[in-house]
Amino acid sequence: MYPTAHELELRAVDERRRRRRLLALTALLAVVPVVAAVLAGVGILRRSRGTDGIATVVVESTQDALDAYRVDDAAPAPLRAVINDQLVEFPVLETDITADIQGDIANVRVVQVFENPSSTPVNATYVFPLPHDAAVHSMTMEVGNERVRAVIDRIEAATATFEAAQEQGQAASLVTQERENVFTQRIANLVPGLPIRVEIRYAQQVPRVDGSYDLAIPLVVGPRFTPPGTGVPRPGDANTTLPTVVANRRQPNATLPSGMSSDTGRRSRTLPSGSSNAGSLPSGSSNAGSLPSGSSSASALPSGSSNAGSLPSGSSSAPALPSGSSNAPFGPWELQTTFAAMPVAGMGNDADVSQRVSVTVNLDGGAPIRRARSVTHAMTERWDGDSRVQLQLDGRVPDDRDFRFVYELGDDELSAAVQSHFERDAGYFALRVEPPRRISEEAVAAREMVFVLDTSGSMQGRPLETSKAFVVQSLRELRPTDTFRVIRFGDSATEYSERPAAATQANIEDAVLYVEGLDGGGGTMMTEGIRQALDPAIPADTVRMVVFLTDGYIGNDYEILDLIDRSIGEARLFSLGVGSAVNRFLLEEMGRRGRGFARFVRDDADTAATVEDLAERLRSPVLTDVWIDWGDLPVSQTYPERIPDVFAGHAVRVMGRYDSPATGTAMLHGRVAGHLVSLPIEVTLRPDGDTSSDVIRLVWARAAIADAMQRFDMATYGTGAAHQDAIKDEIVALGLEHGLVTRWTAFVAVSEQIVNTDVDGTAETAVPVSQVDGVGQAAYATTFGGSSAPEPATWLTLLVAGGALGASRRRRARS
């Protein structure tokens, strides 16, 4: 049963009292140690040791210690911390991004320049974002006048190569994928006065949204809240014992703590028929990931996944578990690993990241460009005719928000477009089809509109206020035949009314008062919000449409997606990402698996315009039950295997392979208002392709990997270890064949020269990430990974300044 409004009010009063008591207590706990330290005239040093064996040092220094290293306030400074009474400077980073766009295909070059401002060598780690659908296909490293092209390899082999180079004093870089949109860059032997330049290239199709092409370039990774129990194996899993891990040669064998409860009550799932034999490895590749002689395991841990973002303070569950490798049997932890904790710039320290990033966009429309602009940053335009334009940022900017670029082309009225590329004995194509016009409102069924607001700590401030404004205006846009529900979630979920409310004027205004009174705080238990929205039965002759408003800052992405897979039924779920650097992978997948779509709004954007646009799209799908009959065309391996419903302003996008050049007619079938419709599509699969069209091959391979990862996810939360091992092999084979970074393949580059002769004294450190614009300190909690028990800002600032820094000047253990 849903709680009544009166019960909700009583709960709200109790909650406000509880929060006041908690704030008073935490403030006292934060102040007492600091005051005691000042009175005693000494610094407080606290050490903890993660599962990777690297000590984390947290320093709270007295005023005397800080005064000894005071910096000229007029000069920009890198992030600094006082450790063991010594000033430690974190590595400095500059990033240059260039996006070359042809039509709706983007080639993006990301150049990261790492510099060591200290007087001693360091090994650096940097967590950074890339688009979740990016095909990361190239990496090069420059050290001095040496340029090294990276090679793609299984993750354990790449890690072993990197660490061997690190031990020899060679400069090296290793790029691994922690999640679809989160990557880790490890730099070995970054010595003072010798910057290391790393260039990463990726390709992607630019999505067409509401009539415009919308390119998003993520610039910062936001914090992640990891609920208790995430990634813990359950009874009946193929592996209930973690694989032996060799990470920096310090990771001991790990097993589940005795007595741990791991039963999450998930239902079993089975894979689609015919998938058991998918993904056999290329001939000769079975030993590609072997470790050096003498190693006890072939399951090296990807960088940065040791224990950062572990479970909230006070949780009785085990910490986050390490990721598996390409050769190890699967485990649920492989989709739920947390990435490395990073120091955060802009939270009370003296870091200066205001000059960190430059972005250049070169657009060749292939047709007249009707509009081209950045919606997030000021840029200078340089036009070459009416079909080419270059946009550049006005100087460098901080990387505290994502970059978005939108444009419209003069040929957008075409109903279908095919791009293809053929080389040697294989062809690849991309098909885009515009849907028919939206059906009339008379044919639309009654709707139950469900608004789910994330009111957790990371949404405090502008993001929550924007979400509330969106819901308020959406309520006032409802039709008289609609019913509605309003749900908020943080640590738990509660609802405005006991049952769906009719969209009367009185009910809407009462719900508006409820929404305007919501405030933020606590963890991000997103599963509670999803269950509250989807579990009740759908009223007869009604379409349930769920609008989910969140920043997506969680660590259990795949658990959320699995829950949607199992619970969506006949409902539609639409995700609205609110903020300047949201978790796009999660939000896009929520919309896709919920048979809806995702939209993104900055918290300072025009909320009214966004509501009006989304309300138009939510009136009804224009095309459902979509499938394509390819006829006699030699087409195979098309993705996505299940084409989602199509809404007004969207397009059908399908990637595929072809065996030989051909021309023919394909038929797109679907239903409009329950009536079967068919649309003929003339398709030309070319016998050749230029260099630029090779991107089609890369984008196809990335789509194939994304499809395989979805099947891997379904097997993780269901049964069938053999199926999942075969899928993992399939993903590894795709990554190696097409030279792409995946969860189990990585790029590694090693210089020939020895740059560091004191590897034993080299400290492990981290490149600071920026605090996301509009996201408060409470969201970062005690680690970069997030927590359900945020600490006060005073305590947090001291913690972050020293977090993720290896013990300064300690001797490295040799294997």
Disulfide bonds with the S-S distance in Angstrom:
none
